[in-house]
Amino acid sequence: MDAAYLSFAEQALRYFDRPHEAVARAPIGGPGAWRGDDLAADAWIVPLDAAAVAELERAAEAVRARGLALAEVRREDFPLPAISPAIARWSRYSSGP
């Protein structure tokens, strides 16, 4: 199958399944070198209230009940009517809210 049509999960598995010549020993630098302290200080971390957590759990249970594999789950299989507006806002963040 063409890599352009693989699900996210299939692409991730393909990435991690590839052979690596050696373990990288040099520190990672640049904007991709996040540290725990950097992440904890960022305002993009959004705590979820009990209602949002319950909605996520209901959606996950519905997927489990249908027996869908991770690679088969599509947006319409995982409805989040109450928190989807907030998720849409979060997806537009580039460097914080």
C-alpha positions, -999 to 999 in steps of 0.1 A, spaced: 0 0 0 12 35 -8 25 53 23 3 83 15 -28 62 23 -16 46 56 -34 55 88 -15 74 115 -10 42 134 3 23 104 27 51 96 40 52 132 45 14 132 63 16 99 86 44 113 95 24 145 99 -9 126 127 4 103 162 -7 111 185 18 127 222 17 123 231 28 157 217 45 188 221 83 186 245 94 214 246 132 208 221 155 226 192 166 205 192 204 199 169 229 183 132 236 187 124 199 188 145 194 220 117 198 245 124 191 282 99 183 309 103 218 325 96 234 291 64 214 286 51 220 322 55 258 318 36 261 285 1 274 287 -11 250 260 -15 223 286 -53 222 292 -67 203 322 -99 184 314 -129 185 337 -148 154 346 -174 159 319 -147 160 292 -130 130 305 -163 111 307 -171 121 270 -137 107 259 -143 75 279 -177 70 263 -163 75 228 -135 51 235 -159 25 249 -181 28 218 -151 21 196 -141 -9 218 -177 -22 217 -177 -21 179 -144 -41 179 -125 -15 158 -88 -17 156 -69 15 161 -61 18 124 -98 15 116 -110 43 138 -122 74 119 -135 107 132 -171 96 128 -164 66 150 -153 88 179 -179 115 184 -171 142 209 -200 167 205 -194 187 238 -156 191 236 -150 192 198 -152 230 197 -124 232 223 -104 206 204 -108 226 172 -94 257 190 -65 237 204 -56 224 170 -51 260 158 -25 268 185 10 272 171 29 284 201 3 285 229 -33 298 234 
